[in-house]
Amino acid sequence: MNIDVIIPCYNEEKTIEEAIVRSIENLSTKDNLLIVDDGSTDKSNFLIKNLVNKFSNISLIKHEKNLGKGAAIKTALKKVKNEIVIIQDSDLEYSPREYKKLINPILKLKADVVYGSRFISSEEHRVLYFWHRIGNNLLTFLSNIFTNLNLTDMEVGLKAFKSDKILKLNLKEKRFGFEPEVTIKLAKQKCIFYEIGISYRGRTYAEGKKIGLLDVFVAVYCIIRYSIFE
C-alpha cells in the first residue's frame, strides 16, 4: 500500500522545511506529500515552493486566507490517490520517523484507523503543561463515553487512515474540531481502531503552539454535536 501524507501549515517557517524533508526521508518515491499552506503570512510558502521544485512527489495547495486545520485537511483529501492517508502536523511535535510504526496495524492487523498516542509510549516525551494533559484526558474520556472506544489520545496530531474510510465522511469542522469529528464519525462507521505509542516533542506558546482554551470548549461542543445530533 502507498501513502499520502497531509501536512497543514500556517505560519510555520521555523519548522516546515525540516517537517517536509524528514517526511520525504520516511516515504518511498511512490508516496505523496500534500502540503496545504493555510494562508501563511510568513516565509512558509516560499520555503515550501523551494522544496516542491526539489522533490517530485510534493504537491503544494494554497489557501489565500487562513481557514483552519480542518479546512486544510478537507482540501488535501480531494487530492488523495493512495490507499493510506497520514495526517502530520507541520510543527514537528510528532516525528515522521513514526510513519512505519503507525501504518503497521493497517498492513498487518486489518486496522482501518491508527492513532498515535503520547500517553502509552516508552519513547521520548517532552514534559510541558499539566493543564493541557488534563484537558486532553477529559476530551478523550468524553469522546470515549459516546463512541465506546478506549482511546488514550483522541486529540493527537499524528493519525493514519485507510483512504476509503476517511474519504466517505462528510467532514464539516474547519479548525481543531476536526479531531473529535473524525473520531466520532469513524466510530459510527464501525471502523477498526488501533493505537500505537509515539514520541512527542511538544512546543510552548512562545515557540508557536496555537491550540488554546477556546479550542477545548469547541471540542466538547463537537463531541456532543456529532455523537447525538448527527
N, C-alpha and C positions, 0 to 999 in steps of 0.2 A: 504494500500500500504506500502511496505517496502522500505528501503533506503540503498543506497550505498553512503558513504561519501569518496571522494577522497581528500587526503592531499599530495600535492607535498612538498618535503622537501629538501632543500640544505643548509647545514651548519647552522642549527637552534638549536644547543644544548641548548641554553638558554630557548627555548620555546616549543620544540617538545613534551616533556613529558606532560606538562600541556595541550597542544593542544589536545593530544590523550586522556588523562584522562577526560577532560571536554567534548570532543566529545562523549566518551562512556557513560558518565552520561546523555547525552541528546538523546541517542538512545535506542531502545529496543534490546533485545537479538537476535531478528531475523534480525536486521540491520547489515550491514558490514562496516568496516573501511578499506579502501585501502590506505596504505601509500607507496609512491614512494620515496625512498632515491635516489635523483638525483645526485649521485657521491659525496656525502659529504666527506670532509676530516677532520672533527672534530669528536666529540663523538656522533653525531646524530644517526648513525647506531647502535651503542652499546645500546643507550638508547631505541631505538625503539624495538630492539630484546628482551630486558628485558620485555617490555610491551606485546609483542606478546606471550611470554611464560605465561603471567598472564591472558590475555583475549583471549577467543576462537574465537571471531569474528573480530580479526585484522589480516590482511594479509600484509606482507612486500614484496615489489618488489624493486629490487636493480638495478640501473644503474651504470655501472663500471666507467663512466665518466659523468661529468655534461653536460646535453643536453638541459636543459631549461624547464620552466614551461609547455609550450605547449606539449613538448615531453613527460614529466612525465604524464600529463593528458591522452594523447593518449595511453600510455602504460597501465594505470589503466583502461581505458574504455574497454579494451579487457577482463577484469575480472569482469565486471559489470553483476550482476544477478537479481537485484531488479528493481522495477518499477520506482523509483525516484533516480536521481543522484544529490548529492550536492557536489560542489567544495568549499573547505575550505582552506584558506592559513594557513601555519604552524606557522606563526609569531604572531598569536593571535591579529592582528589588528582588526579582526572580531570575535565575540563571538559565540561559539557553542550553547549558550542558545537561539539563534535566529532561530534554525532549525524548531521548530514547527510553528513559525510565517511565516517562509519562504515557507513551503510546504502547508500552508492552502489554498492559491489560487488554487493549483493543486487539492487538495482534495475536495474543496467546490465550486470553480468558473470555473472549466474546463480550467484552465491555462495550457499551455504547458511548459512555461518558467517563472521563477520568479527571478528577480534581487533584491538583497538588494540595498538600496540607503542610502548613508551617508548624502544626502542633502535634504531629505524630512522628516527627523526624529526628534522627540522630545526627543530621547534617548541621553545619554551622548556622547559627541563628543570631542575628544582631539583637541585643537587648535594648528595647526602647520603651514605648509608652504603656503604662499599666492600664489606663482607661481605654486605650484602643483595643487592648486584648479583651477587656471586659465587654466592650461593645461588640467585637467580633463574636465572642462566645454567645452573647444574648441574641444577636441576629441569627446565628447558626441554630441555636436552640429553638427560636421561634419558627424558623423555616422547617426544622425537623418535625416540629409538632404538626404542622399542616401537611407535610409531604410523607411522613412516616419513614423518613430516611434517618441514618445515624451518622451524617457527615460531621466532621470536626472543624471544617474551614470553608463555609459556603462562600465567603467574600474573597477568597483567594484570587489573585490576578494571573494565575497560570492554569489553564484548563485545556483539555483535549476532547474532541467530539468526533464521532462518525459524521461525515458531512451530511448524509441523508437525514440524520436525526435533527440537526440544528437548522438545516435549510427549510424544513417543513413548518417551522414555528413562525407564527406571526408576531415578531418581536416589536414592541412599541416604545420601550424606555430609551430616552436619548442620552441619559447621563449614567451615574453609577447604579441606578436602579436596574441596570442590565443584569447584575449578578443574581439577585433574588428572582427576577422574572424568568431568566433562562433556566434556573434550577427548578422552579415550581412547574414550568411548562414541560420540561423534560420528564419530571417525575410523574406528571399526569399522563404522559405517553408511555408509562411503564418501562422506561429505559433502564438498562443495567448500569448502575453507577459503581465506580471504584475510586478509591483514594490512594495516593502514594506520597510518602513523606519527602519533602523537598527542603533545600536550603533557603535562607531568607536574609537579605541584606537591606533591611528597612531604612527609610530616609527620615530625617527630621523635617519640620516645616521650613527651617532655614535652608535646608538642602533642596527644597522644592516639592515636598509632599503636598498633595492637593485635597485629599478627602478630609471632610470635617464633620462637625456635629450635625449640621443640617442633613448631610447625606445619611446619617443614621436614622433620622425620622422618615426620610424618603424611603429608605429600605424597609422600614416597618410598614409603611403605607403600601408598598409594592407587594410585600409578603401577604398582607391581608387581601389586597385587591385581586391578585392573580390566584390566590388559593380559594377564595369564597365567591367572588363576583364574576370570574371569567373561567 
